[in-house]
Amino acid sequence: SDDFRQHDDGEPRFTSFSALDRPSLTYPLTRASIGSQNDFTQPIEHHHEILSLFVICGLGYAALYVMFGDTFLPFELGWSVLLLLAGSHLASQLCTRVGLPPLIGMLLSGIVLRNLPGDIIGGMTKKWSSGIRASGLSLILLRS
């Protein structure tokens, strides 16, 4: 189990125990900005993971552009599909964290991206749009 322990410096630290009931890691705690005086949170130290995610996404986009050419330029078909996939994934993750079904996030991202000014996914033709909608509907029906 996990517990709070008082250390020599007087600061509480969160100690996590593994399945073998031995200490695995000890994190210094920081006081939460919202809540009572006893609320503590672990510090966020994931900057390197976020940076590496952006680098991987950039390299992936560059590879798609090299392989498929002008299709993946902004406001073209490949760009639109990629943006729709990324937006729906991000929105589904946000809805999951809030406690809503991920499908609501995917639907809302499609609605928002289609209605943004500037026609950000304007490269998507009606044929592709209806094909994506039909695929989504069939996946929903298969899962239920």
HELIX and SHEET records of a PDB file:
HELIX    1   1 HIS A   47  PHE A   68  1                                  22    
HELIX    2   2 GLY A   69  PHE A   72  5                                   4    
HELIX    3   3 LEU A   77  VAL A   98  1                                  22    
HELIX    4   4 PRO A  102  ASN A  115  1                                  14    
HELIX    5   5 LYS A  126  ARG A  143  1                                  18    
SHEET    1   A 3 ASP A   3  GLN A   6  0                                        
SHEET    2   A 3 PRO A  12  PHE A  17 -1                                        
SHEET    3   A 3 PRO A  23  PRO A  28 -1                                        
SHEET    1   B 2 THR A  30  ARG A  31  0                                        
SHEET    2   B 2 PHE A  40  THR A  41 -1                                        
END                                                                             
